[in-house]
Amino acid sequence: MSALLKKLCIIGILLLASGLSSTEMASGALPEPGTREALPPAAETMPWRIRFLDAAVVQGERVRLGEVATPVGDMPERLWREYSLRELWPSPPENSRAVSMTRPRLQEAVVATMNDLAPFCLFPGSLALQRGGVVIGKDEVQARVVKSLTPLLGGMDGEASFKDFRIPQQIFLKHSGQTVEVVPQKKVEPGRVNFRLVVSELDGSAVQRISGSVFMDVWANVPCAAVPLNKGDIIGPASITHTRVNLALHRGEPWDGRGGSWRAVRPIGLNQVISRSDIGHIPTVTKGSAVTLLYESKSIRLAVPAEALSDGVAGESIPVRNRESKKEVYGVVHDAQTILVRSFM
């Protein structure tokens, strides 16, 4: 009597957790134990197992084994066709959110509904179920993230790889017409990339937004200092080498080694990656140098001696001091001796 009472208690707890009403219980919602084909008692001798999924979509009033599990190993197709039709517990309500069963709950449900197959089952940490619609698993979500982010690297040199995905285990859609778009939160750069998974309806309206991120490694050959460089040192072929580095672990944007003549604007250590912020163009005019302040118009041309108050390259606007009036104006560097101005003060 006590054993029967214990069994009824377990089934009652299971039915309550899965949403099965007392009416369904009384009407024989659980399969009769005698209707199942018995398996050999030694489970370890069987060359197959039944692996439950971590997310699935079901269609009918009751969950079928074939909707939530798949065979692994050497199971005969005929046998799986038979087992896959077994009805388990009631399905979630239609048009409702997905429901989740923890591993202990799932194990209890399997024992209560198909005790003969329970020894041959492999269980995930949890099982999420939705009635109707489409489920996109974690592997597929990862693939979509990589496919969406890779083209956004643009002209970035190097080889990209992705790791440490922080995404949902699955995404449930209400129907197959809904779409999932990966939308980055900002410009895609090496390192941690934050994005949103936006679920949209057929008319383009967003019905769900899910935050996620991934770490992106980008390996590239970049210029490094072949010798220690001091501020003001000219950077030439003899002073640089190239090293393969992970740009995700490097602060700042590495110099691409291109452009005109460069000099260091701060000290750069031996073998240190050269960033764009570490270098500047060799100035056409240096601070303190004597220049000619030139003003030209259709009717007048004035030239007076002046002093450059900062470094500047051709085409750049810098402050200069008129040596005669001692007043300061801004002019555009024309060459090493000439600063062009629009007006004199």
Rosetta blueprint (number, residue, H / E / L):
1 M L
2 S H
3 A H
4 L H
5 L H
6 K H
7 K H
8 L H
9 C H
10 I H
11 I H
12 G H
13 I H
14 L H
15 L H
16 L H
17 A H
18 S H
19 G L
20 L L
21 S L
22 S H
23 T H
24 E H
25 M H
26 A H
27 S L
28 G L
29 A L
30 L L
31 P L
32 E L
33 P H
34 G H
35 T H
36 R L
37 E L
38 A L
39 L L
40 P L
41 P L
42 A L
43 A H
44 E H
45 T H
46 M L
47 P L
48 W E
49 R E
50 I E
51 R E
52 F E
53 L L
54 D L
55 A E
56 A E
57 V E
58 V E
59 Q L
60 G L
61 E L
62 R E
63 V E
64 R E
65 L H
66 G H
67 E H
68 V H
69 A E
70 T E
71 P E
72 V E
73 G E
74 D L
75 M L
76 P L
77 E H
78 R H
79 L H
80 W H
81 R H
82 E H
83 Y H
84 S H
85 L L
86 R L
87 E E
88 L E
89 W E
90 P E
91 S L
92 P L
93 P L
94 E L
95 N L
96 S L
97 R L
98 A L
99 V E
100 S E
101 M E
102 T E
103 R H
104 P H
105 R H
106 L H
107 Q H
108 E H
109 A H
110 V H
111 V H
112 A H
113 T H
114 M L
115 N L
116 D L
117 L L
118 A H
119 P H
120 F H
121 C E
122 L E
123 F L
124 P L
125 G L
126 S E
127 L E
128 A E
129 L E
130 Q E
131 R E
132 G L
133 G L
134 V E
135 V E
136 I E
137 G E
138 K H
139 D H
140 E H
141 V H
142 Q H
143 A H
144 R H
145 V H
146 V H
147 K H
148 S H
149 L H
150 T H
151 P H
152 L H
153 L H
154 G L
155 G L
156 M L
157 D L
158 G L
159 E E
160 A E
161 S E
162 F E
163 K E
164 D E
165 F E
166 R E
167 I L
168 P L
169 Q L
170 Q E
171 I E
172 F E
173 L E
174 K L
175 H L
176 S L
177 G L
178 Q L
179 T E
180 V E
181 E E
182 V E
183 V E
184 P E
185 Q L
186 K L
187 K L
188 V L
189 E L
190 P L
191 G E
192 R E
193 V E
194 N E
195 F E
196 R E
197 L E
198 V E
199 V E
200 S E
201 E L
202 L L
203 D L
204 G L
205 S L
206 A E
207 V E
208 Q E
209 R E
210 I E
211 S E
212 G E
213 S E
214 V E
215 F E
216 M E
217 D E
218 V E
219 W E
220 A E
221 N E
222 V E
223 P E
224 C E
225 A E
226 A L
227 V L
228 P L
229 L E
230 N L
231 K L
232 G L
233 D L
234 I E
235 I E
236 G L
237 P H
238 A H
239 S H
240 I E
241 T E
242 H E
243 T E
244 R E
245 V E
246 N E
247 L H
248 A H
249 L H
250 H L
251 R L
252 G L
253 E L
254 P E
255 W L
256 D L
257 G L
258 R L
259 G L
260 G L
261 S L
262 W E
263 R E
264 A E
265 V L
266 R L
267 P L
268 I E
269 G L
270 L L
271 N L
272 Q L
273 V E
274 I L
275 S E
276 R H
277 S H
278 D H
279 I E
280 G E
281 H E
282 I L
283 P L
284 T L
285 V E
286 T L
287 K L
288 G L
289 S L
290 A E
291 V E
292 T E
293 L E
294 L E
295 Y E
296 E E
297 S L
298 K L
299 S L
300 I L
301 R E
302 L E
303 A E
304 V E
305 P E
306 A E
307 E E
308 A E
309 L L
310 S L
311 D L
312 G E
313 V L
314 A L
315 G L
316 E L
317 S E
318 I E
319 P E
320 V E
321 R E
322 N E
323 R L
324 E L
325 S L
326 K L
327 K L
328 E E
329 V E
330 Y E
331 G E
332 V E
333 V E
334 H L
335 D L
336 A L
337 Q L
338 T E
339 I E
340 L E
341 V E
342 R L
343 S L
344 F L
345 M L
